[in-house]
Amino acid sequence: MNAPDPAAPGEATPSEAVPQGAPRGGADHALEISRVRRGFDRAALSYDGAAVLHREVGATLLQRLDLMTLTPRVVVDAGAGTGRASRALLGRYPKALVIALDSSPRMLRAAARKQPWLRRFARICGDAGRMPLADGSVDLILSNLMLQWCDPEAVFAEFRRVLAPNGLLSFTTLGPDTLCELRSAWAEVDSHSHVNQFLDMHDVGDALVRGGFAAPVLDVERYTLCYPDVRRVASDLKATGARNATIGRARGLTGRGRFAALQKAYESFRSDGRLPATYEVVFGHAWAPAATARRRGSDGSHVSLADVKLELLKRRRP
């Protein structure tokens, strides 16, 4: 899957444009939340033109909802960005109140401009770790590639608080092999924090259980975006709001010497004339427990990972 040319004007050095995940591996990987928000605010106009991965992963996440029997009254798109998933959820659940939640006001303004005329979703500017929603007021939470920008323990606890009994959480996040090529190349240049150590799938599952969720199901898919050079990698990251916001990042601009060293190190990954950028994507869903029965799939049985993979395989066959 090839990424398009970056939509944002100008160029960013990779030191400015590498996305980070939840803090792991020491204080250097902790996030400056204000910088995270500024990055997404600045990317509000360029996001849709560069968000190839987000669109592909989001489409798969929405497909997986077909396996669930749901009639939600209230649906939250957590980390809604410019509202692509929110619009899809309006069509999928025509009787539900759909809420687009994001910490970036400019992203939500961009989402408002793309609203359908006949039916609209609500917009809330807020933190997923402190949602301005009542306990047990939500039936479905969808979250696409947001958790890597948060403390998942806090967010899962908050998701569990607002979900009604038998409510569903369906999400994606980035795993530890994400941007492994860029991580490896930077390691040959300096010791600063450039790419975070994203949470492993098993750690995400443990966090769900600690958050009070039942029957978590998780699996991993890998995606590769291909680029002509490192500057295009950096430009796409910047255009989607994915700037380096870690405490241990290098301060100031990347000098020509360090950037040239990065380019040389990254070249070892070139294949068929293109540079790969690998993303490990963790897919997961889990239920808010109920005092009576477990949630069932459309055929009356619990939806397992095998069920999910089999159905998706059928749909991908020509």
VENHU-V110325 format. One record per helix or strand of 3 or more residues. SS is the DSSP state (A for helix, B for strand). FROM is the first residue (numbers start at 0). LEN is the number of residues. If there is no record, write none. Layout:
<<SS FROM LEN> <SS FROM LEN>>
This chain:
<<A 13 4> <A 26 3> <A 32 10> <A 46 4> <A 51 16> <B 73 5> <A 83 9> <B 96 6> <A 104 9> <B 121 4> <B 137 6> <A 146 3> <A 151 11> <B 162 12> <A 179 8> <A 200 10> <B 212 15> <A 229 10> <A 255 14> <B 273 15> <A 304 12>>
